[in-house]
């Protein structure tokens, strides 16, 4: 798998974390925060791997 696949998978994971955190807010009061923080970290990693893939292509 190259870096482009990592960025796609991490972007999908970020969306899943944010949605699940929001949906589970009645279960545990800190789930939205955990979901948003996890989503942010995943999006930052996705941007890193996307930049690395673009740099590798050039």
Buried (B, 14 or more C-beta within 10 A) or exposed (E): EEBBEBBBBBBEBBEBBBEBBEEBEEEEEEBBEBBBBBBEBBBEBBEBBBEBBEEEEE
